[in-house]
Amino acid sequence: MNPRRGETFVTRKITRAVAAILAGKQDKLYLGNLDAKRDWGFAPEYVECQWLMLQQEKPEDFVIGTGESHSVREFVEIAFQYAGIEIGWKGSGTDEKGLRALYLQHDVNRRPKAWFCYH
C-alpha cells in the first residue's frame, strides 16, 4: 500500500482494518458501495507510463490502466483471505453485512452501510 494515501482511501482503510481486527483493536469496518469497481493498478507501473508519455515527440491523449477492474467487495475478500479470515455476505443493499463465515448464522444490528463483525 502506498503510505501517501490517506487512511480513508478505501484500500488503506480496508488493510488497516484487517490489521486492527487481527490485533483485537477493532471489530467492525464500515464501507460504502461494495460493488464499486476500480482499476487497482500498481503505482510504479503508472509512473513508468507517465514517463513514457513524456518521451513522445508529439503530445497525445493516453489512457493508463491495467484493463482489469475489480470491486471493493473482491478487495475486501482477498484482504481478509490473506489474514486467514473467510468472509461471507448476508443481506443486500444498505443492509448487507460481511461476517466471518463461521458467524453467518448470527444476526446483528443493521447499519446504513455495509459492515463487518468479528468475534
PDB file as gemmi writes it, atoms N, CA and C in Angstrom:
CRYST1    1.000    1.000    1.000  90.00  90.00  90.00 P 1                      
ATOM      1  N   MET A   1       0.824  -1.181   0.000  1.00  0.00           N  
ATOM      2  CA  MET A   1       0.000   0.000   0.000  1.00  0.00           C  
ATOM      3  C   MET A   1       0.872   1.250   0.000  1.00  0.00           C  
ATOM      4  N   ASN A   2       0.365   2.239  -0.649  1.00  0.00           N  
ATOM      5  CA  ASN A   2       1.083   3.499  -0.734  1.00  0.00           C  
ATOM      6  C   ASN A   2       0.893   4.278   0.572  1.00  0.00           C  
ATOM      7  N   PRO A   3       1.967   4.561   1.309  1.00  0.00           N  
ATOM      8  CA  PRO A   3       1.832   5.276   2.581  1.00  0.00           C  
ATOM      9  C   PRO A   3       1.375   6.720   2.401  1.00  0.00           C  
ATOM     10  N   ARG A   4       1.415   7.235   1.179  1.00  0.00           N  
ATOM     11  CA  ARG A   4       0.975   8.609   0.933  1.00  0.00           C  
ATOM     12  C   ARG A   4      -0.543   8.729   0.851  1.00  0.00           C  
ATOM     13  N   ARG A   5      -1.208   7.596   0.720  1.00  0.00           N  
ATOM     14  CA  ARG A   5      -2.669   7.634   0.648  1.00  0.00           C  
ATOM     15  C   ARG A   5      -3.224   7.811   2.048  1.00  0.00           C  
ATOM     16  N   GLY A   6      -4.247   8.628   2.148  1.00  0.00           N  
ATOM     17  CA  GLY A   6      -4.878   8.881   3.439  1.00  0.00           C  
ATOM     18  C   GLY A   6      -5.534   7.629   3.997  1.00  0.00           C  
ATOM     19  N   GLU A   7      -5.774   7.629   5.290  1.00  0.00           N  
ATOM     20  CA  GLU A   7      -6.351   6.471   5.959  1.00  0.00           C  
ATOM     21  C   GLU A   7      -7.785   6.194   5.539  1.00  0.00           C  
ATOM     22  N   THR A   8      -8.428   7.171   4.885  1.00  0.00           N  
ATOM     23  CA  THR A   8      -9.794   6.950   4.422  1.00  0.00           C  
ATOM     24  C   THR A   8      -9.845   6.472   2.973  1.00  0.00           C  
ATOM     25  N   PHE A   9      -8.709   6.427   2.278  1.00  0.00           N  
ATOM     26  CA  PHE A   9      -8.663   5.863   0.933  1.00  0.00           C  
ATOM     27  C   PHE A   9      -9.020   4.390   1.073  1.00  0.00           C  
ATOM     28  N   VAL A  10      -9.923   3.888   0.237  1.00  0.00           N  
ATOM     29  CA  VAL A  10     -10.554   2.595   0.501  1.00  0.00           C  
ATOM     30  C   VAL A  10      -9.566   1.437   0.675  1.00  0.00           C  
ATOM     31  N   THR A  11      -8.516   1.364  -0.142  1.00  0.00           N  
ATOM     32  CA  THR A  11      -7.579   0.246   0.021  1.00  0.00           C  
ATOM     33  C   THR A  11      -6.853   0.335   1.356  1.00  0.00           C  
ATOM     34  N   ARG A  12      -6.491   1.527   1.734  1.00  0.00           N  
ATOM     35  CA  ARG A  12      -5.790   1.736   3.015  1.00  0.00           C  
ATOM     36  C   ARG A  12      -6.738   1.480   4.178  1.00  0.00           C  
ATOM     37  N   LYS A  13      -7.973   1.953   4.038  1.00  0.00           N  
ATOM     38  CA  LYS A  13      -8.965   1.752   5.093  1.00  0.00           C  
ATOM     39  C   LYS A  13      -9.182   0.256   5.342  1.00  0.00           C  
ATOM     40  N   ILE A  14      -9.279  -0.514   4.263  1.00  0.00           N  
ATOM     41  CA  ILE A  14      -9.516  -1.958   4.389  1.00  0.00           C  
ATOM     42  C   ILE A  14      -8.306  -2.657   5.008  1.00  0.00           C  
ATOM     43  N   THR A  15      -7.111  -2.394   4.506  1.00  0.00           N  
ATOM     44  CA  THR A  15      -5.930  -3.098   5.013  1.00  0.00           C  
ATOM     45  C   THR A  15      -5.621  -2.708   6.450  1.00  0.00           C  
ATOM     46  N   ARG A  16      -5.834  -1.456   6.810  1.00  0.00           N  
ATOM     47  CA  ARG A  16      -5.625  -1.044   8.208  1.00  0.00           C  
ATOM     48  C   ARG A  16      -6.637  -1.734   9.128  1.00  0.00           C  
ATOM     49  N   ALA A  17      -7.871  -1.862   8.642  1.00  0.00           N  
ATOM     50  CA  ALA A  17      -8.902  -2.527   9.446  1.00  0.00           C  
ATOM     51  C   ALA A  17      -8.578  -4.003   9.641  1.00  0.00           C  
ATOM     52  N   VAL A  18      -8.106  -4.667   8.605  1.00  0.00           N  
ATOM     53  CA  VAL A  18      -7.721  -6.079   8.742  1.00  0.00           C  
ATOM     54  C   VAL A  18      -6.661  -6.223   9.828  1.00  0.00           C  
ATOM     55  N   ALA A  19      -5.650  -5.367   9.787  1.00  0.00           N  
ATOM     56  CA  ALA A  19      -4.581  -5.427  10.796  1.00  0.00           C  
ATOM     57  C   ALA A  19      -5.130  -5.142  12.194  1.00  0.00           C  
ATOM     58  N   ALA A  20      -5.989  -4.142  12.311  1.00  0.00           N  
ATOM     59  CA  ALA A  20      -6.550  -3.787  13.615  1.00  0.00           C  
ATOM     60  C   ALA A  20      -7.462  -4.890  14.152  1.00  0.00           C  
ATOM     61  N   ILE A  21      -8.205  -5.525  13.266  1.00  0.00           N  
ATOM     62  CA  ILE A  21      -9.077  -6.627  13.682  1.00  0.00           C  
ATOM     63  C   ILE A  21      -8.245  -7.799  14.169  1.00  0.00           C  
ATOM     64  N   LEU A  22      -7.190  -8.130  13.462  1.00  0.00           N  
ATOM     65  CA  LEU A  22      -6.308  -9.222  13.897  1.00  0.00           C  
ATOM     66  C   LEU A  22      -5.647  -8.917  15.232  1.00  0.00           C  
ATOM     67  N   ALA A  23      -5.368  -7.634  15.479  1.00  0.00           N  
ATOM     68  CA  ALA A  23      -4.727  -7.229  16.729  1.00  0.00           C  
ATOM     69  C   ALA A  23      -5.740  -7.062  17.858  1.00  0.00           C  
ATOM     70  N   GLY A  24      -7.020  -7.241  17.566  1.00  0.00           N  
ATOM     71  CA  GLY A  24      -8.050  -7.096  18.596  1.00  0.00           C  
ATOM     72  C   GLY A  24      -8.372  -5.656  18.939  1.00  0.00           C  
ATOM     73  N   LYS A  25      -7.963  -4.727  18.114  1.00  0.00           N  
ATOM     74  CA  LYS A  25      -8.198  -3.300  18.383  1.00  0.00           C  
ATOM     75  C   LYS A  25      -9.450  -2.765  17.699  1.00  0.00           C  
ATOM     76  N   GLN A  26     -10.057  -3.554  16.828  1.00  0.00           N  
ATOM     77  CA  GLN A  26     -11.219  -3.118  16.062  1.00  0.00           C  
ATOM     78  C   GLN A  26     -12.079  -4.339  15.796  1.00  0.00           C  
ATOM     79  N   ASP A  27     -13.397  -4.143  15.736  1.00  0.00           N  
ATOM     80  CA  ASP A  27     -14.242  -5.287  15.420  1.00  0.00           C  
ATOM     81  C   ASP A  27     -15.191  -5.036  14.258  1.00  0.00           C  
ATOM     82  N   LYS A  28     -15.206  -3.826  13.701  1.00  0.00           N  
ATOM     83  CA  LYS A  28     -16.079  -3.523  12.573  1.00  0.00           C  
ATOM     84  C   LYS A  28     -15.347  -2.656  11.565  1.00  0.00           C  
ATOM     85  N   LEU A  29     -15.773  -2.784  10.323  1.00  0.00           N  
ATOM     86  CA  LEU A  29     -15.266  -1.961   9.224  1.00  0.00           C  
ATOM     87  C   LEU A  29     -16.476  -1.477   8.454  1.00  0.00           C  
ATOM     88  N   TYR A  30     -16.659  -0.162   8.368  1.00  0.00           N  
ATOM     89  CA  TYR A  30     -17.772   0.411   7.640  1.00  0.00           C  
ATOM     90  C   TYR A  30     -17.304   0.850   6.263  1.00  0.00           C  
ATOM     91  N   LEU A  31     -18.048   0.417   5.239  1.00  0.00           N  
ATOM     92  CA  LEU A  31     -17.721   0.787   3.864  1.00  0.00           C  
ATOM     93  C   LEU A  31     -18.989   1.224   3.147  1.00  0.00           C  
ATOM     94  N   GLY A  32     -18.816   1.899   2.040  1.00  0.00           N  
ATOM     95  CA  GLY A  32     -19.944   2.315   1.217  1.00  0.00           C  
ATOM     96  C   GLY A  32     -20.283   1.248   0.190  1.00  0.00           C  
ATOM     97  N   ASN A  33     -20.257   1.607  -1.082  1.00  0.00           N  
ATOM     98  CA  ASN A  33     -20.665   0.730  -2.167  1.00  0.00           C  
ATOM     99  C   ASN A  33     -19.646  -0.385  -2.400  1.00  0.00           C  
ATOM    100  N   LEU A  34     -20.018  -1.589  -2.025  1.00  0.00           N  
ATOM    101  CA  LEU A  34     -19.124  -2.739  -2.181  1.00  0.00           C  
ATOM    102  C   LEU A  34     -18.983  -3.173  -3.629  1.00  0.00           C  
ATOM    103  N   ASP A  35     -19.916  -2.757  -4.473  1.00  0.00           N  
ATOM    104  CA  ASP A  35     -19.882  -3.179  -5.865  1.00  0.00           C  
ATOM    105  C   ASP A  35     -19.191  -2.158  -6.774  1.00  0.00           C  
ATOM    106  N   ALA A  36     -18.699  -1.062  -6.206  1.00  0.00           N  
ATOM    107  CA  ALA A  36     -17.939  -0.093  -7.000  1.00  0.00           C  
ATOM    108  C   ALA A  36     -16.699  -0.792  -7.545  1.00  0.00           C  
ATOM    109  N   LYS A  37     -16.417  -0.569  -8.813  1.00  0.00           N  
ATOM    110  CA  LYS A  37     -15.263  -1.226  -9.448  1.00  0.00           C  
ATOM    111  C   LYS A  37     -14.154  -0.219  -9.691  1.00  0.00           C  
ATOM    112  N   ARG A  38     -12.927  -0.687  -9.522  1.00  0.00           N  
ATOM    113  CA  ARG A  38     -11.743   0.153  -9.707  1.00  0.00           C  
ATOM    114  C   ARG A  38     -10.681  -0.636 -10.438  1.00  0.00           C  
ATOM    115  N   ASP A  39      -9.797   0.095 -11.086  1.00  0.00           N  
ATOM    116  CA  ASP A  39      -8.585  -0.486 -11.666  1.00  0.00           C  
ATOM    117  C   ASP A  39      -7.546  -0.347 -10.568  1.00  0.00           C  
ATOM    118  N   TRP A  40      -7.197  -1.448  -9.920  1.00  0.00           N  
ATOM    119  CA  TRP A  40      -6.284  -1.412  -8.773  1.00  0.00           C  
ATOM    120  C   TRP A  40      -4.830  -1.542  -9.239  1.00  0.00           C  
ATOM    121  N   GLY A  41      -4.450  -0.795 -10.254  1.00  0.00           N  
ATOM    122  CA  GLY A  41      -3.103  -0.887 -10.815  1.00  0.00           C  
ATOM    123  C   GLY A  41      -2.005  -0.541  -9.817  1.00  0.00           C  
ATOM    124  N   PHE A  42      -0.793  -0.894 -10.184  1.00  0.00           N  
ATOM    125  CA  PHE A  42       0.394  -0.720  -9.339  1.00  0.00           C  
ATOM    126  C   PHE A  42       1.051   0.627  -9.655  1.00  0.00           C  
ATOM    127  N   ALA A  43       1.172   1.505  -8.666  1.00  0.00           N  
ATOM    128  CA  ALA A  43       1.635   2.876  -8.868  1.00  0.00           C  
ATOM    129  C   ALA A  43       2.954   2.995  -9.640  1.00  0.00           C  
ATOM    130  N   PRO A  44       3.994   2.218  -9.333  1.00  0.00           N  
ATOM    131  CA  PRO A  44       5.240   2.355 -10.098  1.00  0.00           C  
ATOM    132  C   PRO A  44       5.054   2.114 -11.601  1.00  0.00           C  
ATOM    133  N   GLU A  45       4.146   1.230 -11.948  1.00  0.00           N  
ATOM    134  CA  GLU A  45       3.880   0.990 -13.363  1.00  0.00           C  
ATOM    135  C   GLU A  45       3.196   2.204 -14.000  1.00  0.00           C  
ATOM    136  N   TYR A  46       2.337   2.874 -13.255  1.00  0.00           N  
ATOM    137  CA  TYR A  46       1.698   4.083 -13.770  1.00  0.00           C  
ATOM    138  C   TYR A  46       2.724   5.193 -13.956  1.00  0.00           C  
ATOM    139  N   VAL A  47       3.662   5.296 -13.043  1.00  0.00           N  
ATOM    140  CA  VAL A  47       4.711   6.310 -13.164  1.00  0.00           C  
ATOM    141  C   VAL A  47       5.571   6.037 -14.395  1.00  0.00           C  
ATOM    142  N   GLU A  48       5.863   4.785 -14.635  1.00  0.00           N  
ATOM    143  CA  GLU A  48       6.625   4.441 -15.838  1.00  0.00           C  
ATOM    144  C   GLU A  48       5.853   4.855 -17.094  1.00  0.00           C  
ATOM    145  N   CYS A  49       4.550   4.612 -17.104  1.00  0.00           N  
ATOM    146  CA  CYS A  49       3.730   5.020 -18.248  1.00  0.00           C  
ATOM    147  C   CYS A  49       3.746   6.533 -18.416  1.00  0.00           C  
ATOM    148  N   GLN A  50       3.687   7.262 -17.316  1.00  0.00           N  
ATOM    149  CA  GLN A  50       3.741   8.721 -17.393  1.00  0.00           C  
ATOM    150  C   GLN A  50       5.061   9.173 -17.996  1.00  0.00           C  
ATOM    151  N   TRP A  51       6.147   8.548 -17.582  1.00  0.00           N  
ATOM    152  CA  TRP A  51       7.464   8.897 -18.118  1.00  0.00           C  
ATOM    153  C   TRP A  51       7.501   8.609 -19.617  1.00  0.00           C  
ATOM    154  N   LEU A  52       6.967   7.460 -20.029  1.00  0.00           N  
ATOM    155  CA  LEU A  52       6.946   7.112 -21.450  1.00  0.00           C  
ATOM    156  C   LEU A  52       6.103   8.103 -22.256  1.00  0.00           C  
ATOM    157  N   MET A  53       5.007   8.577 -21.669  1.00  0.00           N  
ATOM    158  CA  MET A  53       4.188   9.581 -22.352  1.00  0.00           C  
ATOM    159  C   MET A  53       4.984  10.861 -22.582  1.00  0.00           C  
ATOM    160  N   LEU A  54       5.790  11.236 -21.597  1.00  0.00           N  
ATOM    161  CA  LEU A  54       6.598  12.456 -21.713  1.00  0.00           C  
ATOM    162  C   LEU A  54       7.719  12.318 -22.735  1.00  0.00           C  
ATOM    163  N   GLN A  55       8.041  11.090 -23.114  1.00  0.00           N  
ATOM    164  CA  GLN A  55       9.108  10.871 -24.086  1.00  0.00           C  
ATOM    165  C   GLN A  55       8.611  10.989 -25.525  1.00  0.00           C  
ATOM    166  N   GLN A  56       7.314  11.106 -25.717  1.00  0.00           N  
ATOM    167  CA  GLN A  56       6.761  11.192 -27.063  1.00  0.00           C  
ATOM    168  C   GLN A  56       7.116  12.533 -27.700  1.00  0.00           C  
ATOM    169  N   GLU A  57       7.411  12.508 -28.986  1.00  0.00           N  
ATOM    170  CA  GLU A  57       7.759  13.739 -29.694  1.00  0.00           C  
ATOM    171  C   GLU A  57       6.552  14.644 -29.875  1.00  0.00           C  
ATOM    172  N   LYS A  58       5.389  14.058 -30.001  1.00  0.00           N  
ATOM    173  CA  LYS A  58       4.170  14.814 -30.253  1.00  0.00           C  
ATOM    174  C   LYS A  58       3.182  14.563 -29.109  1.00  0.00           C  
ATOM    175  N   PRO A  59       2.614  15.616 -28.507  1.00  0.00           N  
ATOM    176  CA  PRO A  59       1.649  15.418 -27.418  1.00  0.00           C  
ATOM    177  C   PRO A  59       0.410  14.667 -27.909  1.00  0.00           C  
ATOM    178  N   GLU A  60      -0.045  13.728 -27.129  1.00  0.00           N  
ATOM    179  CA  GLU A  60      -1.251  12.965 -27.442  1.00  0.00           C  
ATOM    180  C   GLU A  60      -1.997  12.686 -26.143  1.00  0.00           C  
ATOM    181  N   ASP A  61      -3.229  12.228 -26.273  1.00  0.00           N  
ATOM    182  CA  ASP A  61      -4.003  11.795 -25.117  1.00  0.00           C  
ATOM    183  C   ASP A  61      -3.784  10.303 -24.920  1.00  0.00           C  
ATOM    184  N   PHE A  62      -3.555   9.895 -23.679  1.00  0.00           N  
ATOM    185  CA  PHE A  62      -3.352   8.495 -23.348  1.00  0.00           C  
ATOM    186  C   PHE A  62      -4.251   8.104 -22.181  1.00  0.00           C  
ATOM    187  N   VAL A  63      -4.613   6.861 -22.145  1.00  0.00           N  
ATOM    188  CA  VAL A  63      -5.330   6.298 -21.005  1.00  0.00           C  
ATOM    189  C   VAL A  63      -4.424   5.243 -20.405  1.00  0.00           C  
ATOM    190  N   ILE A  64      -4.185   5.349 -19.101  1.00  0.00           N  
ATOM    191  CA  ILE A  64      -3.319   4.396 -18.413  1.00  0.00           C  
ATOM    192  C   ILE A  64      -4.202   3.491 -17.557  1.00  0.00           C  
ATOM    193  N   GLY A  65      -3.995   2.203 -17.655  1.00  0.00           N  
ATOM    194  CA  GLY A  65      -4.757   1.273 -16.839  1.00  0.00           C  
ATOM    195  C   GLY A  65      -4.304  -0.146 -17.101  1.00  0.00           C  
ATOM    196  N   THR A  66      -4.763  -1.049 -16.260  1.00  0.00           N  
ATOM    197  CA  THR A  66      -4.407  -2.457 -16.423  1.00  0.00           C  
ATOM    198  C   THR A  66      -5.368  -3.156 -17.373  1.00  0.00           C  
ATOM    199  N   GLY A  67      -6.532  -2.544 -17.595  1.00  0.00           N  
ATOM    200  CA  GLY A  67      -7.551  -3.192 -18.414  1.00  0.00           C  
ATOM    201  C   GLY A  67      -8.428  -4.136 -17.602  1.00  0.00           C  
ATOM    202  N   GLU A  68      -8.188  -4.215 -16.305  1.00  0.00           N  
ATOM    203  CA  GLU A  68      -8.989  -5.063 -15.420  1.00  0.00           C  
ATOM    204  C   GLU A  68      -9.574  -4.211 -14.314  1.00  0.00           C  
ATOM    205  N   SER A  69     -10.833  -4.447 -13.999  1.00  0.00           N  
ATOM    206  CA  SER A  69     -11.417  -3.763 -12.856  1.00  0.00           C  
ATOM    207  C   SER A  69     -11.967  -4.803 -11.891  1.00  0.00           C  
ATOM    208  N   HIS A  70     -11.877  -4.484 -10.623  1.00  0.00           N  
ATOM    209  CA  HIS A  70     -12.339  -5.380  -9.564  1.00  0.00           C  
ATOM    210  C   HIS A  70     -13.112  -4.561  -8.543  1.00  0.00           C  
ATOM    211  N   SER A  71     -14.072  -5.195  -7.904  1.00  0.00           N  
ATOM    212  CA  SER A  71     -14.935  -4.482  -6.955  1.00  0.00           C  
ATOM    213  C   SER A  71     -14.268  -4.325  -5.588  1.00  0.00           C  
ATOM    214  N   VAL A  72     -14.813  -3.399  -4.831  1.00  0.00           N  
ATOM    215  CA  VAL A  72     -14.385  -3.214  -3.441  1.00  0.00           C  
ATOM    216  C   VAL A  72     -14.640  -4.510  -2.679  1.00  0.00           C  
ATOM    217  N   ARG A  73     -15.740  -5.173  -2.975  1.00  0.00           N  
ATOM    218  CA  ARG A  73     -16.076  -6.454  -2.338  1.00  0.00           C  
ATOM    219  C   ARG A  73     -14.951  -7.474  -2.553  1.00  0.00           C  
ATOM    220  N   GLU A  74     -14.457  -7.578  -3.787  1.00  0.00           N  
ATOM    221  CA  GLU A  74     -13.358  -8.509  -4.080  1.00  0.00           C  
ATOM    222  C   GLU A  74     -12.115  -8.145  -3.276  1.00  0.00           C  
ATOM    223  N   PHE A  75     -11.827  -6.844  -3.185  1.00  0.00           N  
ATOM    224  CA  PHE A  75     -10.655  -6.394  -2.431  1.00  0.00           C  
ATOM    225  C   PHE A  75     -10.793  -6.796  -0.960  1.00  0.00           C  
ATOM    226  N   VAL A  76     -11.988  -6.597  -0.407  1.00  0.00           N  
ATOM    227  CA  VAL A  76     -12.242  -6.969   0.993  1.00  0.00           C  
ATOM    228  C   VAL A  76     -12.016  -8.469   1.190  1.00  0.00           C  
ATOM    229  N   GLU A  77     -12.596  -9.273   0.308  1.00  0.00           N  
ATOM    230  CA  GLU A  77     -12.471 -10.730   0.438  1.00  0.00           C  
ATOM    231  C   GLU A  77     -11.014 -11.169   0.377  1.00  0.00           C  
ATOM    232  N   ILE A  78     -10.261 -10.621  -0.555  1.00  0.00           N  
ATOM    233  CA  ILE A  78      -8.849 -11.001  -0.706  1.00  0.00           C  
ATOM    234  C   ILE A  78      -8.023 -10.531   0.483  1.00  0.00           C  
ATOM    235  N   ALA A  79      -8.278  -9.313   0.947  1.00  0.00           N  
ATOM    236  CA  ALA A  79      -7.522  -8.789   2.099  1.00  0.00           C  
ATOM    237  C   ALA A  79      -7.734  -9.670   3.325  1.00  0.00           C  
ATOM    238  N   PHE A  80      -8.972 -10.073   3.573  1.00  0.00           N  
ATOM    239  CA  PHE A  80      -9.236 -10.918   4.729  1.00  0.00           C  
ATOM    240  C   PHE A  80      -8.725 -12.341   4.514  1.00  0.00           C  
ATOM    241  N   GLN A  81      -8.753 -12.825   3.274  1.00  0.00           N  
ATOM    242  CA  GLN A  81      -8.189 -14.153   2.995  1.00  0.00           C  
ATOM    243  C   GLN A  81      -6.710 -14.187   3.353  1.00  0.00           C  
ATOM    244  N   TYR A  82      -5.976 -13.122   3.027  1.00  0.00           N  
ATOM    245  CA  TYR A  82      -4.557 -13.065   3.386  1.00  0.00           C  
ATOM    246  C   TYR A  82      -4.363 -13.164   4.890  1.00  0.00           C  
ATOM    247  N   ALA A  83      -5.353 -12.702   5.642  1.00  0.00           N  
ATOM    248  CA  ALA A  83      -5.272 -12.763   7.102  1.00  0.00           C  
ATOM    249  C   ALA A  83      -5.855 -14.064   7.647  1.00  0.00           C  
ATOM    250  N   GLY A  84      -6.273 -14.961   6.746  1.00  0.00           N  
ATOM    251  CA  GLY A  84      -6.821 -16.235   7.182  1.00  0.00           C  
ATOM    252  C   GLY A  84      -8.268 -16.163   7.622  1.00  0.00           C  
ATOM    253  N   ILE A  85      -8.983 -15.118   7.219  1.00  0.00           N  
ATOM    254  CA  ILE A  85     -10.384 -14.948   7.603  1.00  0.00           C  
ATOM    255  C   ILE A  85     -11.256 -15.051   6.360  1.00  0.00           C  
ATOM    256  N   GLU A  86     -12.180 -16.008   6.361  1.00  0.00           N  
ATOM    257  CA  GLU A  86     -13.113 -16.150   5.245  1.00  0.00           C  
ATOM    258  C   GLU A  86     -14.325 -15.272   5.518  1.00  0.00           C  
ATOM    259  N   ILE A  87     -14.696 -14.464   4.531  1.00  0.00           N  
ATOM    260  CA  ILE A  87     -15.828 -13.551   4.662  1.00  0.00           C  
ATOM    261  C   ILE A  87     -17.029 -14.139   3.933  1.00  0.00           C  
ATOM    262  N   GLY A  88     -18.185 -14.081   4.582  1.00  0.00           N  
ATOM    263  CA  GLY A  88     -19.448 -14.441   3.954  1.00  0.00           C  
ATOM    264  C   GLY A  88     -20.332 -13.204   3.962  1.00  0.00           C  
ATOM    265  N   TRP A  89     -21.281 -13.140   3.064  1.00  0.00           N  
ATOM    266  CA  TRP A  89     -22.127 -11.960   2.932  1.00  0.00           C  
ATOM    267  C   TRP A  89     -23.564 -12.304   3.302  1.00  0.00           C  
ATOM    268  N   LYS A  90     -24.227 -11.386   3.971  1.00  0.00           N  
ATOM    269  CA  LYS A  90     -25.600 -11.582   4.411  1.00  0.00           C  
ATOM    270  C   LYS A  90     -26.367 -10.292   4.155  1.00  0.00           C  
ATOM    271  N   GLY A  91     -27.577 -10.403   3.643  1.00  0.00           N  
ATOM    272  CA  GLY A  91     -28.388  -9.226   3.361  1.00  0.00           C  
ATOM    273  C   GLY A  91     -28.088  -8.668   1.979  1.00  0.00           C  
ATOM    274  N   SER A  92     -28.654  -7.479   1.706  1.00  0.00           N  
ATOM    275  CA  SER A  92     -28.410  -6.842   0.424  1.00  0.00           C  
ATOM    276  C   SER A  92     -28.547  -5.330   0.567  1.00  0.00           C  
ATOM    277  N   GLY A  93     -28.027  -4.623  -0.414  1.00  0.00           N  
ATOM    278  CA  GLY A  93     -28.114  -3.172  -0.413  1.00  0.00           C  
ATOM    279  C   GLY A  93     -27.477  -2.567   0.817  1.00  0.00           C  
ATOM    280  N   THR A  94     -28.141  -1.576   1.391  1.00  0.00           N  
ATOM    281  CA  THR A  94     -27.579  -0.906   2.567  1.00  0.00           C  
ATOM    282  C   THR A  94     -27.635  -1.763   3.818  1.00  0.00           C  
ATOM    283  N   ASP A  95     -28.355  -2.883   3.746  1.00  0.00           N  
ATOM    284  CA  ASP A  95     -28.434  -3.800   4.887  1.00  0.00           C  
ATOM    285  C   ASP A  95     -27.425  -4.937   4.787  1.00  0.00           C  
ATOM    286  N   GLU A  96     -26.582  -4.909   3.766  1.00  0.00           N  
ATOM    287  CA  GLU A  96     -25.632  -6.010   3.589  1.00  0.00           C  
ATOM    288  C   GLU A  96     -24.526  -5.955   4.636  1.00  0.00           C  
ATOM    289  N   LYS A  97     -24.146  -7.155   5.096  1.00  0.00           N  
ATOM    290  CA  LYS A  97     -23.087  -7.277   6.088  1.00  0.00           C  
ATOM    291  C   LYS A  97     -22.097  -8.330   5.617  1.00  0.00           C  
ATOM    292  N   GLY A  98     -20.856  -8.110   5.906  1.00  0.00           N  
ATOM    293  CA  GLY A  98     -19.857  -9.137   5.709  1.00  0.00           C  
ATOM    294  C   GLY A  98     -19.511  -9.688   7.076  1.00  0.00           C  
ATOM    295  N   LEU A  99     -19.561 -10.994   7.218  1.00  0.00           N  
ATOM    296  CA  LEU A  99     -19.269 -11.626   8.504  1.00  0.00           C  
ATOM    297  C   LEU A  99     -18.247 -12.716   8.306  1.00  0.00           C  
ATOM    298  N   ARG A 100     -17.525 -13.016   9.359  1.00  0.00           N  
ATOM    299  CA  ARG A 100     -16.720 -14.225   9.314  1.00  0.00           C  
ATOM    300  C   ARG A 100     -17.658 -15.348   8.949  1.00  0.00           C  
ATOM    301  N   ALA A 101     -17.316 -16.139   7.987  1.00  0.00           N  
ATOM    302  CA  ALA A 101     -18.214 -17.197   7.507  1.00  0.00           C  
ATOM    303  C   ALA A 101     -18.723 -18.050   8.658  1.00  0.00           C  
ATOM    304  N   LEU A 102     -17.898 -18.218   9.684  1.00  0.00           N  
ATOM    305  CA  LEU A 102     -18.254 -19.008  10.862  1.00  0.00           C  
ATOM    306  C   LEU A 102     -19.469 -18.433  11.589  1.00  0.00           C  
ATOM    307  N   TYR A 103     -19.684 -17.110  11.489  1.00  0.00           N  
ATOM    308  CA  TYR A 103     -20.737 -16.451  12.265  1.00  0.00           C  
ATOM    309  C   TYR A 103     -21.924 -16.013  11.421  1.00  0.00           C  
ATOM    310  N   LEU A 104     -22.058 -16.495  10.213  1.00  0.00           N  
ATOM    311  CA  LEU A 104     -23.151 -16.061   9.346  1.00  0.00           C  
ATOM    312  C   LEU A 104     -24.533 -16.330   9.928  1.00  0.00           C  
ATOM    313  N   GLN A 105     -24.665 -17.331  10.765  1.00  0.00           N  
ATOM    314  CA  GLN A 105     -25.971 -17.641  11.319  1.00  0.00           C  
ATOM    315  C   GLN A 105     -26.414 -16.613  12.360  1.00  0.00           C  
ATOM    316  N   HIS A 106     -25.507 -15.820  12.912  1.00  0.00           N  
ATOM    317  CA  HIS A 106     -25.853 -14.816  13.918  1.00  0.00           C  
ATOM    318  C   HIS A 106     -26.335 -13.539  13.254  1.00  0.00           C  
ATOM    319  N   ASP A 107     -27.402 -12.963  13.773  1.00  0.00           N  
ATOM    320  CA  ASP A 107     -27.879 -11.696  13.248  1.00  0.00           C  
ATOM    321  C   ASP A 107     -27.287 -10.568  14.085  1.00  0.00           C  
ATOM    322  N   VAL A 108     -27.084  -9.447  13.462  1.00  0.00           N  
ATOM    323  CA  VAL A 108     -26.537  -8.289  14.146  1.00  0.00           C  
ATOM    324  C   VAL A 108     -27.320  -7.064  13.712  1.00  0.00           C  
ATOM    325  N   ASN A 109     -27.164  -5.960  14.426  1.00  0.00           N  
ATOM    326  CA  ASN A 109     -27.888  -4.740  14.092  1.00  0.00           C  
ATOM    327  C   ASN A 109     -27.566  -4.274  12.676  1.00  0.00           C  
ATOM    328  N   ARG A 110     -28.570  -3.788  12.005  1.00  0.00           N  
ATOM    329  CA  ARG A 110     -28.382  -3.294  10.639  1.00  0.00           C  
ATOM    330  C   ARG A 110     -27.865  -1.864  10.674  1.00  0.00           C  
ATOM    331  N   ARG A 111     -27.038  -1.535   9.707  1.00  0.00           N  
ATOM    332  CA  ARG A 111     -26.443  -0.207   9.589  1.00  0.00           C  
ATOM    333  C   ARG A 111     -26.723   0.356   8.201  1.00  0.00           C  
ATOM    334  N   PRO A 112     -26.577   1.669   7.998  1.00  0.00           N  
ATOM    335  CA  PRO A 112     -26.832   2.256   6.697  1.00  0.00           C  
ATOM    336  C   PRO A 112     -25.759   1.938   5.654  1.00  0.00           C  
ATOM    337  N   LYS A 113     -24.649   1.359   6.065  1.00  0.00           N  
ATOM    338  CA  LYS A 113     -23.588   0.961   5.133  1.00  0.00           C  
ATOM    339  C   LYS A 113     -23.194  -0.470   5.453  1.00  0.00           C  
ATOM    340  N   ALA A 114     -22.547  -1.104   4.510  1.00  0.00           N  
ATOM    341  CA  ALA A 114     -22.083  -2.467   4.759  1.00  0.00           C  
ATOM    342  C   ALA A 114     -21.079  -2.439   5.908  1.00  0.00           C  
ATOM    343  N   TRP A 115     -21.088  -3.452   6.740  1.00  0.00           N  
ATOM    344  CA  TRP A 115     -20.110  -3.509   7.810  1.00  0.00           C  
ATOM    345  C   TRP A 115     -19.748  -4.935   8.123  1.00  0.00           C  
ATOM    346  N   PHE A 116     -18.686  -5.094   8.870  1.00  0.00           N  
ATOM    347  CA  PHE A 116     -18.119  -6.396   9.160  1.00  0.00           C  
ATOM    348  C   PHE A 116     -18.026  -6.570  10.652  1.00  0.00           C  
ATOM    349  N   CYS A 117     -18.397  -7.731  11.123  1.00  0.00           N  
ATOM    350  CA  CYS A 117     -18.371  -8.007  12.558  1.00  0.00           C  
ATOM    351  C   CYS A 117     -17.496  -9.230  12.804  1.00  0.00           C  
ATOM    352  N   TYR A 118     -16.579  -9.135  13.724  1.00  0.00           N  
ATOM    353  CA  TYR A 118     -15.665 -10.230  14.027  1.00  0.00           C  
ATOM    354  C   TYR A 118     -15.772 -10.589  15.494  1.00  0.00           C  
ATOM    355  N   HIS A 119     -15.855 -11.878  15.761  1.00  0.00           N  
ATOM    356  CA  HIS A 119     -15.953 -12.356  17.150  1.00  0.00           C  
ATOM    357  C   HIS A 119     -14.757 -13.198  17.477  1.00  0.00           C  
TER     358      HIS A 119                                                      
END                                                                             
